[in-house]
Amino acid sequence: MNRFYLAKTNKAALFFAMALLPSGLAYAQVKKDTVTKEKKIDEVVVIGYGTQRKEAVTGSVATVKGDVLREVPSANITQALQGRTAGVDISQTSSKPGATMQIRIRGARSLTGTNDPLIVLDGIPFVGSLGDISSNDIKSIDILKDASATAIYGSRGANGVILVTTNRGSKGQKPRFSYNSFTGVQTLFSRYPMMDGPQLAKLRVDAGNIYGLGTDETLDTNTDWQKLYYKPAMITSHDVGVSGGTDGGNYNVGLSYFKQDALIPIQNYERFSLRIGLDQQVGKSFKFGFTTNTNYTVSEGNGVSGAPTLGYSPLANPYNPDGSFKRTMSTASNIDQSWIYVRKTLENLGDKYVDESKGFSSYNNLYGEVNLPVTGLKYRLNVGLDYLTSNSGNYTGVGVFNVNAAAPSSAGKGNNQTYHWTLENLLTYDRTFGKHKINAVALYSAEGNRYISSYMSAKNVPADFFQYYNLGQSPQADISVKPEDQVYQKRGLLSYMGRAMYTYDNKYMITATLRADGASVLAPGNKWHTYPAISLGWNLANESFMQNIKFLNQFKLRYGWGQTSNQAVAPYTTLGSLQVTPYNFGSSNTTGVYILTAPNTGLGWEYSKTNNFGVDFGLFNNRITGTVEYYRTKTEKVLADTRLPISGGIDRVTNNIGQIENKGWEVSLNGSIFNNPDGFSWDAGINWYANRNQILALSSGTTRDEINNWFVGHNINAIYDYQNIGLWQQGDPYLNILEPGGNVGMIKVLYTGGYNPDGTPVRAINASDRQIIDTAPDWQGGFNMRFSYKNFELSTVGAFQHGGVLISSIYGSSGYLNRLTGRGNNVDVDYWTADNPNVRYPKPGGMMSGDNPKYGSTLAYFDGSYLKLRTITLGYNVSKEFLDDLKLSSFRIYVTVTNPLVLFSPYHKESGMDPEPNSYGNQNQAVNGSLPYNGRQLIIGANNPSTRNYLMGINLSF
């Protein structure tokens, strides 16, 4: 198996770790005037349906405060969460404006269902994304990671839970106004490493002049297509809010606006948000409140991509004699004709092209709480009412994007709505009796979700000004309404839950949970499941025999065990599905129906059982705090589609198959290295985690599913491809046997067959020589540091990863940008020639597979290791004396650079590009058919490029 390794010594990481050691605190400890006598851990943590002192938490819970998130100015708080928490892997799925990010808590558990965590906003399950919540409105984010912590949310929390608590006004607080804003420019992090004109001309010669000059190409032309396409873009955010309170309640109101343009033309994202929060006490026994979060978004140019431009020949001249852009061009011996896809041509389209989506979402939480006559007993009713709708439309005019100037116009229009409601009844008992503390919660809840979606398309729209607004103007024969594009889904969940937490003398803690869920999407007889969870904690630091250990302020042992489940199937899966298809019946055209997926009357829950061991500690008056955890999660009866024999006439059936395991270690350290409020202070944090994801079993005892790239003993996102072991060189034996018709300089892959007695291979290399390559990193993590001196502050957030496989489709076969024939432009690679044999990339014009070098897919795999800074922020807090003169409470100005620097990365070293993904594996692929990697795998592709942003902002309150 092809393995990749990072250098064993990482100086930056070693320095950072040493800075957190006790020896690094020696000088700081001497300065007694800057150190409090003792800092107690009295932080309150949100644990779901209640709060708990951090010292008493027994499950695996990580907390990130809102002010920490706001150190990274961004429209999507998911970006601010990156690198902050061990075991939480956050990756971008696209670099388009407004794109959501992928969150994985302790790995992936489901093969085909969602692996996204549950988001809970102010106590109510949230059907939106974290990007729908303003970072200025967040008080804290608490992440529940193990089953003993997530069990209270049942099947919805199978992939972890993210609890978002928003800011509220304080009781009796005078109105406080705030204004937070940033604006700046986005620039290319790096250009795609494509060849220039002379390099492409040389490549064609080295490839044997397979392709010559086209009509629009000349050897003295050197067009920079990326310069004609990409352009720095603006990003801006404004947020105003007011909060306050009366003797009986509080309120918080905010309004925000965000706009982000893309580096590529005519693409942008705009969002308007309104949020209102209110709590009101009525008498001594009753309290009610509500929260509403409403967003309106507009996305434009979603279908625009830079992929075509990257492949254009730099030898082609895109200009007419008068300086205007040509409509089309012919290149590569006139085999390729292309519509010229640059910024000016796109911007000049006007009504001839539109691709936009407009969305409206309203998330509403209401509650009422009453104190019952029994001391410590409360009843609470939570109601969640959410509505989401979006309308999308696209129109492409006559001849647009087509070499045929008369190509018909086309348009499409879609819309969808989601109606979601939640009803929760909670009975809570919370009392303290001397050294005994008891908290118990009983829950009955119901949840419903209805989703409606439709789409229709048309050709030959009679005029550009109609665009997609009146498709009925097209000829009836050109209007298409496909059955598979019309969706109606309805699902429901009914739940009961009980949880009891007991603490004795702040030393011994136990939490026990029992939850039962009934899911409408599963088969009769399998809809209900009850699962338990239990966790234990022991605060050793509070024991009498530990009191003489002065440097140890906190030391807690935790153990948790629990079961969760997942209903990761679409509604009506148990019934099977039909597919509509047109066909000829004699001389008539008609429509028929065939079975696409078979019904399964035994479809049931997907189960996960987790063991979690944890240690929490605090040292040197809690100047250093940290956590070490080990977990093991085994998922059984995994929900996945099973392919059926073709002879049966049915494509597949959804079954409970196989087992998956995730296990790993997590370490978090936070330190106050220097702490002088009137002078220099230095705070730092680092987290490290390693997750081992492995398929333990598949359907019917099989060990491999080559269609889906699933293999027992390997991770979910394994690659199934040949193993590249170099290039064939002069004098290498057996070339003609292993690669009949092959050439020196072609890619050499691992041969796994046998040998004859004389040592010659018994056969040529074939599909049986493909290897299983695990892609998951060995370990990864993040770090942050904050320096302050008087009113100045400097903070940085970074991330690192060791090992794993990074897939870059621009170097592989699927992107058509590394064909090494000279037909289109090529990635700038160091390829084989007789004078340059010891390289990675094969001889141009050598043995081909389709339009790519044979085994060219193996060129897409890189060492996934990296060490990078994600943000650097320099801020200044205006002095109190000046604030008093201006009647202000606080005033901070700052400048931020996001994605500023890659310190180490083999991929960055070769390409100059950002080593983090920007696409899913099945996006922007020029090659059809099955890929050697999972389509849900994150890769680097010819999507929107990564950016480096320069921002300036202010935080103001009065």
Secondary structure, DSSP 4 states (H G I P E B T S, - for coil): -------S--HHHHHHHHHTSGGGGHHHHH-GGGS-S------EEE-SSSEEEGGG--S-EEEEEHHHHTTS--SSHHHHHTTSSTTEEEEES--STT--EEEEESS---SSS--PPEEEETTEEE-S-GGGS-GGGEEEEEEE-SHHHHGGGGGGGTT-EEEEEE--PPTTPPPEEEEEEEEEEEEES----B--HHHHHHHHHHTTSSS---TTB-TT----HHHHH---EEEEEEEEEEEEEETTEEEEEEEEEEEEE-SSTT-EEEEEEEEEEEEEEETTTEEEEEEEEEEEEEEE-TT--SHHHHTS-TTB--B-TTSPBPSEEEETTTTEEEE---HHHHHTTGGGEEEEEEEEEEEEEEEEEEE-SSTTEEEEEEEEEEEEEEEEEEEE-TTTTSSSTTPPPEEEEEEEEEEEEEEEEEEEEEEEETTEEEEEEEEEEEEEEEEEEEEEEEE--S-GGGTTT-GGGS-GGGEE--GGG-EEEEEEEEEEEEEEEEEETTTEEEEEEEEEEEETTSPTTSSEEEEEEEEEEEEGGGSGGGTT-TTEEEEEEEEEEEEEEE--S-TTGGG-EEEEEEEEETTEEEEEEEEEEE--TT---EEEEEEEEEEEEEETTTTEEEEEEEEEEEEEEEEEEEE--GGGT--EEEEEEEEEEEEEEEEEEEEEEE--TTSEEEEEEEEEEEEEEEEEE-GGG-SEETTTTEETTS-TT-EEEPPEEEE--TT-TTHHHHSTT--TTSEEE---S-B-TTS-BSS---GGG-EEE--S-SEEEEEEEEEEETTEEEEEEEEEEES-EEEBTTTSSTTSS--SSSSS--B---B-BTTB-SSSBPPTT-SEETTEETTGGGGGEEE--EEEEEEEEEEEEPPHHHHHHHT-SEEEEEEEEEEEEEEE-HHHHHH-S-SS--EETTSS-SS-S--SS-TTSEEB-SSSPPEEEEEEEEEEE-
